[in-house]
Amino acid sequence: MSGERHYIVIEKQSNKAAKVSISLAIIGFVLSLIPILGWILLPVWIMAILFGIVGLFNSYRRGLAISGILIGLFTFMYKALILQAIFGG
């Protein structure tokens, strides 16, 4: 025995941008169902989409990033259609 020691390094992978994206998207969607909050939450949807795009560059948990982007876009489209239905001609 030569006295060498071998260490195993376990690196914990995470995609924080994807987690933030899906969290903001879900919170934005649920709160957008309240009529008073409506378009006030527009920055939350935009941040969910942007964090989702950043999360796509990481190879770990890309599904959360894609889900955050899709929910953010869906919420924006939903609110735009509601707005058009109310004020559209």
N, CA, C and O atoms as CSV, one atom per row, in Angstrom:
chain,resi,resn,atom,element,x,y,z
A,1,MET,N,N,0.842,-1.172,0.000
A,1,MET,CA,C,0.000,0.000,0.000
A,1,MET,C,C,0.886,1.233,0.000
A,1,MET,O,O,1.827,1.362,0.783
A,2,SER,N,N,0.551,2.114,-0.892
A,2,SER,CA,C,1.364,3.309,-1.028
A,2,SER,C,C,0.813,4.473,-0.220
A,2,SER,O,O,1.437,5.534,-0.176
A,3,GLY,N,N,-0.304,4.310,0.402
A,3,GLY,CA,C,-0.868,5.367,1.226
A,3,GLY,C,C,-1.675,6.394,0.435
A,3,GLY,O,O,-2.010,7.460,0.951
A,4,GLU,N,N,-1.982,6.069,-0.813
A,4,GLU,CA,C,-2.782,7.009,-1.610
A,4,GLU,C,C,-4.235,6.951,-1.164
A,4,GLU,O,O,-4.765,5.894,-0.821
A,5,ARG,N,N,-4.835,8.081,-1.181
A,5,ARG,CA,C,-6.252,8.139,-0.853
A,5,ARG,C,C,-7.007,8.619,-2.080
A,5,ARG,O,O,-6.584,9.536,-2.785
A,6,HIS,N,N,-8.115,7.980,-2.306
A,6,HIS,CA,C,-8.958,8.351,-3.430
A,6,HIS,C,C,-10.263,8.911,-2.882
A,6,HIS,O,O,-10.882,8.333,-1.989
A,7,TYR,N,N,-10.652,10.013,-3.421
A,7,TYR,CA,C,-11.881,10.651,-2.984
A,7,TYR,C,C,-12.879,10.673,-4.132
A,7,TYR,O,O,-12.530,10.880,-5.294
A,8,ILE,N,N,-14.107,10.456,-3.766
A,8,ILE,CA,C,-15.182,10.549,-4.738
A,8,ILE,C,C,-15.907,11.871,-4.480
A,8,ILE,O,O,-16.394,12.130,-3.379
A,9,VAL,N,N,-15.964,12.679,-5.502
A,9,VAL,CA,C,-16.640,13.967,-5.393
A,9,VAL,C,C,-17.991,13.852,-6.090
A,9,VAL,O,O,-18.070,13.547,-7.280
A,10,ILE,N,N,-19.030,14.097,-5.340
A,10,ILE,CA,C,-20.377,14.051,-5.893
A,10,ILE,C,C,-20.842,15.488,-6.062
A,10,ILE,O,O,-20.968,16.240,-5.095
A,11,GLU,N,N,-21.089,15.844,-7.294
A,11,GLU,CA,C,-21.532,17.199,-7.588
A,11,GLU,C,C,-23.050,17.199,-7.743
A,11,GLU,O,O,-23.605,16.486,-8.579
A,12,LYS,N,N,-23.689,17.991,-6.943
A,12,LYS,CA,C,-25.145,18.058,-6.987
A,12,LYS,C,C,-25.547,19.041,-8.084
A,12,LYS,O,O,-25.198,20.220,-8.042
A,13,GLN,N,N,-26.287,18.530,-9.063
A,13,GLN,CA,C,-26.717,19.375,-10.165
A,13,GLN,C,C,-28.026,20.053,-9.823
A,13,GLN,O,O,-28.899,19.477,-9.174
A,14,SER,N,N,-28.140,21.278,-10.271
A,14,SER,CA,C,-29.406,21.982,-10.105
A,14,SER,C,C,-29.554,22.999,-11.224
A,14,SER,O,O,-28.568,23.443,-11.814
A,15,ASN,N,N,-30.750,23.348,-11.495
A,15,ASN,CA,C,-31.055,24.366,-12.490
A,15,ASN,C,C,-31.965,25.371,-11.800
A,15,ASN,O,O,-33.189,25.306,-11.911
A,16,LYS,N,N,-31.341,26.303,-11.083
A,16,LYS,CA,C,-32.108,27.258,-10.281
A,16,LYS,C,C,-32.962,28.162,-11.154
A,16,LYS,O,O,-34.066,28.538,-10.761
A,17,ALA,N,N,-32.465,28.515,-12.327
A,17,ALA,CA,C,-33.240,29.385,-13.218
A,17,ALA,C,C,-34.540,28.701,-13.640
A,17,ALA,O,O,-35.583,29.348,-13.732
A,18,ALA,N,N,-34.478,27.399,-13.894
A,18,ALA,CA,C,-35.688,26.660,-14.273
A,18,ALA,C,C,-36.669,26.583,-13.105
A,18,ALA,O,O,-37.879,26.700,-13.300
A,19,LYS,N,N,-36.154,26.387,-11.901
A,19,LYS,CA,C,-37.022,26.333,-10.726
A,19,LYS,C,C,-37.705,27.675,-10.483
A,19,LYS,O,O,-38.890,27.727,-10.157
A,20,VAL,N,N,-36.941,28.766,-10.646
A,20,VAL,CA,C,-37.518,30.096,-10.478
A,20,VAL,C,C,-38.557,30.352,-11.567
A,20,VAL,O,O,-39.608,30.938,-11.304
A,21,SER,N,N,-38.261,29.910,-12.787
A,21,SER,CA,C,-39.176,30.107,-13.907
A,21,SER,C,C,-40.515,29.427,-13.663
A,21,SER,O,O,-41.565,30.049,-13.823
A,22,ILE,N,N,-40.487,28.172,-13.282
A,22,ILE,CA,C,-41.746,27.447,-13.073
A,22,ILE,C,C,-42.495,28.012,-11.865
A,22,ILE,O,O,-43.725,28.068,-11.870
A,23,SER,N,N,-41.770,28.427,-10.843
A,23,SER,CA,C,-42.420,29.006,-9.665
A,23,SER,C,C,-43.123,30.313,-10.016
A,23,SER,O,O,-44.285,30.515,-9.667
A,24,LEU,N,N,-42.408,31.200,-10.711
A,24,LEU,CA,C,-43.013,32.473,-11.102
A,24,LEU,C,C,-44.186,32.270,-12.046
A,24,LEU,O,O,-45.193,32.972,-11.954
A,25,ALA,N,N,-44.057,31.312,-12.953
A,25,ALA,CA,C,-45.133,31.059,-13.909
A,25,ALA,C,C,-46.392,30.569,-13.205
A,25,ALA,O,O,-47.493,31.023,-13.518
A,26,ILE,N,N,-46.242,29.659,-12.269
A,26,ILE,CA,C,-47.414,29.132,-11.551
A,26,ILE,C,C,-48.036,30.215,-10.673
A,26,ILE,O,O,-49.256,30.378,-10.654
A,27,ILE,N,N,-47.204,30.949,-9.952
A,27,ILE,CA,C,-47.725,32.030,-9.109
A,27,ILE,C,C,-48.415,33.086,-9.967
A,27,ILE,O,O,-49.498,33.564,-9.628
A,28,GLY,N,N,-47.778,33.447,-11.083
A,28,GLY,CA,C,-48.376,34.434,-11.980
A,28,GLY,C,C,-49.696,33.977,-12.561
A,28,GLY,O,O,-50.637,34.763,-12.673
A,29,PHE,N,N,-49.773,32.698,-12.936
A,29,PHE,CA,C,-51.021,32.176,-13.501
A,29,PHE,C,C,-52.138,32.155,-12.467
A,29,PHE,O,O,-53.251,32.604,-12.739
A,30,VAL,N,N,-51.841,31.637,-11.292
A,30,VAL,CA,C,-52.877,31.524,-10.263
A,30,VAL,C,C,-53.370,32.909,-9.844
A,30,VAL,O,O,-54.574,33.126,-9.700
A,31,LEU,N,N,-52.438,33.845,-9.650
A,31,LEU,CA,C,-52.852,35.180,-9.230
A,31,LEU,C,C,-53.496,35.973,-10.364
A,31,LEU,O,O,-54.240,36.920,-10.108
A,32,SER,N,N,-53.222,35.601,-11.609
A,32,SER,CA,C,-53.845,36.315,-12.725
A,32,SER,C,C,-55.322,35.974,-12.858
A,32,SER,O,O,-56.054,36.677,-13.555
A,33,LEU,N,N,-55.769,34.917,-12.208
A,33,LEU,CA,C,-57.184,34.564,-12.230
A,33,LEU,C,C,-58.016,35.507,-11.362
A,33,LEU,O,O,-59.239,35.558,-11.485
A,34,ILE,N,N,-57.343,36.252,-10.483
A,34,ILE,CA,C,-58.020,37.259,-9.660
A,34,ILE,C,C,-58.169,38.512,-10.512
A,34,ILE,O,O,-57.163,39.061,-10.962
A,35,PRO,N,N,-59.383,38.976,-10.744
A,35,PRO,CA,C,-59.590,40.081,-11.692
A,35,PRO,C,C,-58.837,41.365,-11.359
A,35,PRO,O,O,-58.383,42.051,-12.275
A,36,ILE,N,N,-58.694,41.703,-10.116
A,36,ILE,CA,C,-58.048,42.965,-9.747
A,36,ILE,C,C,-56.553,42.939,-10.089
A,36,ILE,O,O,-55.995,43.964,-10.480
A,37,LEU,N,N,-55.906,41.789,-9.947
A,37,LEU,CA,C,-54.462,41.711,-10.169
A,37,LEU,C,C,-54.084,41.677,-11.646
A,37,LEU,O,O,-52.999,42.122,-12.021
A,38,GLY,N,N,-54.972,41.151,-12.483
A,38,GLY,CA,C,-54.808,41.087,-13.926
A,38,GLY,C,C,-53.450,41.432,-14.498
A,38,GLY,O,O,-52.495,40.667,-14.361
A,39,TRP,N,N,-53.366,42.593,-15.145
A,39,TRP,CA,C,-52.155,42.989,-15.866
A,39,TRP,C,C,-51.067,43.537,-14.964
A,39,TRP,O,O,-49.968,43.825,-15.437
A,40,ILE,N,N,-51.344,43.688,-13.681
A,40,ILE,CA,C,-50.301,44.135,-12.753
A,40,ILE,C,C,-49.196,43.089,-12.670
A,40,ILE,O,O,-48.049,43.424,-12.374
A,41,LEU,N,N,-49.527,41.835,-12.925
A,41,LEU,CA,C,-48.560,40.745,-12.837
A,41,LEU,C,C,-47.769,40.521,-14.123
A,41,LEU,O,O,-47.052,39.526,-14.232
A,42,LEU,N,N,-47.882,41.414,-15.091
A,42,LEU,CA,C,-47.144,41.279,-16.342
A,42,LEU,C,C,-45.639,41.103,-16.114
A,42,LEU,O,O,-45.038,40.258,-16.777
A,43,PRO,N,N,-44.997,41.858,-15.208
A,43,PRO,CA,C,-43.559,41.623,-14.973
A,43,PRO,C,C,-43.248,40.211,-14.467
A,43,PRO,O,O,-42.179,39.674,-14.757
A,44,VAL,N,N,-44.161,39.615,-13.723
A,44,VAL,CA,C,-43.944,38.253,-13.216
A,44,VAL,C,C,-43.931,37.270,-14.377
A,44,VAL,O,O,-43.097,36.365,-14.407
A,45,TRP,N,N,-44.842,37.432,-15.334
A,45,TRP,CA,C,-44.886,36.539,-16.497
A,45,TRP,C,C,-43.641,36.712,-17.345
A,45,TRP,O,O,-43.069,35.733,-17.823
A,46,ILE,N,N,-43.220,37.957,-17.534
A,46,ILE,CA,C,-42.010,38.216,-18.336
A,46,ILE,C,C,-40.785,37.611,-17.660
A,46,ILE,O,O,-39.936,37.021,-18.328
A,47,MET,N,N,-40.687,37.756,-16.329
A,47,MET,CA,C,-39.550,37.164,-15.617
A,47,MET,C,C,-39.585,35.646,-15.701
A,47,MET,O,O,-38.533,35.015,-15.803
A,48,ALA,N,N,-40.769,35.046,-15.661
A,48,ALA,CA,C,-40.878,33.590,-15.787
A,48,ALA,C,C,-40.365,33.139,-17.144
A,48,ALA,O,O,-39.657,32.137,-17.243
A,49,ILE,N,N,-40.720,33.878,-18.192
A,49,ILE,CA,C,-40.258,33.528,-19.538
A,49,ILE,C,C,-38.748,33.717,-19.655
A,49,ILE,O,O,-38.061,32.869,-20.225
A,50,LEU,N,N,-38.228,34.817,-19.123
A,50,LEU,CA,C,-36.784,35.075,-19.220
A,50,LEU,C,C,-35.965,34.062,-18.417
A,50,LEU,O,O,-34.943,33.574,-18.898
A,51,PHE,N,N,-36.406,33.747,-17.204
A,51,PHE,CA,C,-35.698,32.732,-16.419
A,51,PHE,C,C,-35.786,31.369,-17.093
A,51,PHE,O,O,-34.849,30.575,-17.007
A,52,GLY,N,N,-36.892,31.092,-17.759
A,52,GLY,CA,C,-37.018,29.841,-18.501
A,52,GLY,C,C,-36.027,29.762,-19.646
A,52,GLY,O,O,-35.437,28.711,-19.895
A,53,ILE,N,N,-35.845,30.881,-20.347
A,53,ILE,CA,C,-34.867,30.911,-21.443
A,53,ILE,C,C,-33.459,30.702,-20.905
A,53,ILE,O,O,-32.665,29.971,-21.497
A,54,VAL,N,N,-33.150,31.342,-19.783
A,54,VAL,CA,C,-31.833,31.142,-19.161
A,54,VAL,C,C,-31.675,29.690,-18.719
A,54,VAL,O,O,-30.599,29.109,-18.866
A,55,GLY,N,N,-32.737,29.108,-18.183
A,55,GLY,CA,C,-32.701,27.714,-17.727
A,55,GLY,C,C,-32.521,26.714,-18.851
A,55,GLY,O,O,-32.074,25.593,-18.613
A,56,LEU,N,N,-32.863,27.101,-20.080
A,56,LEU,CA,C,-32.683,26.198,-21.224
A,56,LEU,C,C,-31.211,25.953,-21.541
A,56,LEU,O,O,-30.864,24.918,-22.111
A,57,PHE,N,N,-30.355,26.884,-21.179
A,57,PHE,CA,C,-28.933,26.731,-21.471
A,57,PHE,C,C,-28.257,25.707,-20.563
A,57,PHE,O,O,-27.147,25.258,-20.851
A,58,ASN,N,N,-28.918,25.338,-19.472
A,58,ASN,CA,C,-28.406,24.299,-18.591
A,58,ASN,C,C,-28.987,22.965,-19.040
A,58,ASN,O,O,-30.166,22.887,-19.383
A,59,SER,N,N,-28.190,21.941,-19.041
A,59,SER,CA,C,-28.662,20.651,-19.558
A,59,SER,C,C,-29.473,19.862,-18.521
A,59,SER,O,O,-30.051,18.827,-18.856
A,60,TYR,N,N,-29.524,20.324,-17.296
A,60,TYR,CA,C,-30.214,19.600,-16.228
A,60,TYR,C,C,-31.592,20.216,-15.997
A,60,TYR,O,O,-31.705,21.431,-15.837
A,61,ARG,N,N,-32.618,19.408,-15.977
A,61,ARG,CA,C,-34.004,19.808,-15.724
A,61,ARG,C,C,-34.487,20.879,-16.697
A,61,ARG,O,O,-35.023,21.908,-16.287
A,62,ARG,N,N,-34.296,20.631,-17.962
A,62,ARG,CA,C,-34.754,21.565,-18.983
A,62,ARG,C,C,-36.266,21.558,-19.093
A,62,ARG,O,O,-36.856,22.530,-19.565
A,63,GLY,N,N,-36.901,20.481,-18.666
A,63,GLY,CA,C,-38.354,20.396,-18.721
A,63,GLY,C,C,-39.023,21.460,-17.860
A,63,GLY,O,O,-40.063,22.000,-18.236
A,64,LEU,N,N,-38.431,21.762,-16.705
A,64,LEU,CA,C,-38.983,22.811,-15.857
A,64,LEU,C,C,-38.884,24.165,-16.544
A,64,LEU,O,O,-39.800,24.983,-16.457
A,65,ALA,N,N,-37.775,24.395,-17.225
A,65,ALA,CA,C,-37.592,25.655,-17.941
A,65,ALA,C,C,-38.610,25.788,-19.070
A,65,ALA,O,O,-39.201,26.851,-19.256
A,66,ILE,N,N,-38.809,24.723,-19.810
A,66,ILE,CA,C,-39.781,24.746,-20.903
A,66,ILE,C,C,-41.188,24.941,-20.358
A,66,ILE,O,O,-41.981,25.684,-20.936
A,67,SER,N,N,-41.498,24.284,-19.260
A,67,SER,CA,C,-42.821,24.448,-18.641
A,67,SER,C,C,-43.037,25.877,-18.165
A,67,SER,O,O,-44.124,26.431,-18.335
A,68,GLY,N,N,-42.014,26.476,-17.571
A,68,GLY,CA,C,-42.117,27.862,-17.123
A,68,GLY,C,C,-42.374,28.813,-18.280
A,68,GLY,O,O,-43.183,29.733,-18.168
A,69,ILE,N,N,-41.683,28.588,-19.394
A,69,ILE,CA,C,-41.883,29.421,-20.581
A,69,ILE,C,C,-43.306,29.251,-21.113
A,69,ILE,O,O,-43.985,30.232,-21.413
A,70,LEU,N,N,-43.746,28.013,-21.224
A,70,LEU,CA,C,-45.075,27.760,-21.782
A,70,LEU,C,C,-46.199,28.295,-20.901
A,70,LEU,O,O,-47.172,28.850,-21.413
A,71,ILE,N,N,-46.080,28.138,-19.596
A,71,ILE,CA,C,-47.108,28.658,-18.694
A,71,ILE,C,C,-47.113,30.183,-18.721
A,71,ILE,O,O,-48.179,30.799,-18.710
A,72,GLY,N,N,-45.926,30.798,-18.758
A,72,GLY,CA,C,-45.854,32.257,-18.852
A,72,GLY,C,C,-46.474,32.777,-20.134
A,72,GLY,O,O,-47.213,33.762,-20.109
A,73,LEU,N,N,-46.184,32.128,-21.259
A,73,LEU,CA,C,-46.777,32.533,-22.535
A,73,LEU,C,C,-48.289,32.287,-22.560
A,73,LEU,O,O,-49.052,33.111,-23.065
A,74,PHE,N,N,-48.708,31.148,-22.012
A,74,PHE,CA,C,-50.133,30.840,-21.959
A,74,PHE,C,C,-50.884,31.886,-21.141
A,74,PHE,O,O,-51.961,32.331,-21.538
A,75,THR,N,N,-50.322,32.278,-20.007
A,75,THR,CA,C,-50.973,33.269,-19.159
A,75,THR,C,C,-51.082,34.600,-19.884
A,75,THR,O,O,-52.111,35.271,-19.809
A,76,PHE,N,N,-50.029,34.979,-20.580
A,76,PHE,CA,C,-50.054,36.225,-21.335
A,76,PHE,C,C,-51.122,36.178,-22.428
A,76,PHE,O,O,-51.880,37.132,-22.600
A,77,MET,N,N,-51.178,35.073,-23.161
A,77,MET,CA,C,-52.166,34.933,-24.232
A,77,MET,C,C,-53.596,34.902,-23.656
A,77,MET,O,O,-54.513,35.501,-24.219
A,78,TYR,N,N,-53.765,34.213,-22.555
A,78,TYR,CA,C,-55.068,34.129,-21.890
A,78,TYR,C,C,-55.561,35.518,-21.506
A,78,TYR,O,O,-56.711,35.868,-21.771
A,79,LYS,N,N,-54.694,36.309,-20.882
A,79,LYS,CA,C,-55.081,37.648,-20.464
A,79,LYS,C,C,-55.317,38.550,-21.671
A,79,LYS,O,O,-56.204,39.402,-21.633
A,80,ALA,N,N,-54.541,38.380,-22.741
A,80,ALA,CA,C,-54.739,39.181,-23.953
A,80,ALA,C,C,-56.090,38.852,-24.595
A,80,ALA,O,O,-56.789,39.753,-25.059
A,81,LEU,N,N,-56.452,37.590,-24.623
A,81,LEU,CA,C,-57.743,37.204,-25.188
A,81,LEU,C,C,-58.904,37.712,-24.336
A,81,LEU,O,O,-59.926,38.143,-24.870
A,82,ILE,N,N,-58.749,37.662,-23.029
A,82,ILE,CA,C,-59.778,38.193,-22.134
A,82,ILE,C,C,-59.926,39.692,-22.355
A,82,ILE,O,O,-61.044,40.206,-22.408
A,83,LEU,N,N,-58.806,40.396,-22.486
A,83,LEU,CA,C,-58.834,41.831,-22.713
A,83,LEU,C,C,-59.501,42.162,-24.042
A,83,LEU,O,O,-60.276,43.114,-24.132
A,84,GLN,N,N,-59.202,41.381,-25.068
A,84,GLN,CA,C,-59.817,41.607,-26.368
A,84,GLN,C,C,-61.306,41.295,-26.323
A,84,GLN,O,O,-62.099,41.990,-26.958
A,85,ALA,N,N,-61.694,40.270,-25.590
A,85,ALA,CA,C,-63.117,39.923,-25.489
A,85,ALA,C,C,-63.891,41.025,-24.791
A,85,ALA,O,O,-65.048,41.284,-25.120
A,86,ILE,N,N,-63.247,41.678,-23.821
A,86,ILE,CA,C,-63.939,42.744,-23.087
A,86,ILE,C,C,-64.020,44.022,-23.922
A,86,ILE,O,O,-65.087,44.625,-24.038
A,87,PHE,N,N,-62.887,44.434,-24.505
A,87,PHE,CA,C,-62.834,45.717,-25.196
A,87,PHE,C,C,-62.801,45.604,-26.714
A,87,PHE,O,O,-62.846,46.621,-27.406
A,88,GLY,N,N,-62.723,44.384,-27.243
A,88,GLY,CA,C,-62.606,44.199,-28.685
A,88,GLY,C,C,-63.898,44.526,-29.430
A,88,GLY,O,O,-64.974,44.679,-28.853
A,89,GLY,N,N,-63.727,44.621,-30.712
A,89,GLY,CA,C,-64.896,44.983,-31.508
A,89,GLY,C,C,-65.293,43.960,-32.499
A,89,GLY,O,O,-66.265,44.152,-33.229
